[in-house]
């Protein structure tokens, strides 16, 4: 159980030149955040909050790609996902691992979907999302704050 009364008496601390907190940085306290009136918006109701980073982790072959290939179109087409309400937003699948033949096989199983797919064997392959090339190659039109599936390959350059 999480308790809010476990802290002892508050100690006096010397103030920095700028006052309380970190020098030069205006950060809210947890109390400030507590007082905020915040409403969570959901891309997929009670599953994927809007403006959040969602990480799917699991061993190879457990179905992470299949899951995202099913969630993505529901969001893009404003359809329910397993009975959950979705928010219609642009969806891009950025796949650093699967080949075009693999994606073709999956598309044949899932049917036609309306979201865009940028795959590793594309003549103009996607740069890694955390690379300098991402911003320099003009990929800013893809809203990274939207639902994106991106998976970097393992290898000498990536852990």
HUZIKA-V996469 format. One record per helix or strand of 3 or more residues. SS is the DSSP state (2 for helix, 1 for strand). FROM is the first residue (numbers start at 1). TO is the last residue. If there is no record, write none. Layout:
# HUZIKA-V996469
SS;FROM;TO  SS;FROM;TO
This chain:
# HUZIKA-V996469
2;30;35  1;42;44  2;64;76  1;92;95  2;100;110  1;116;119  2;132;136  1;148;151
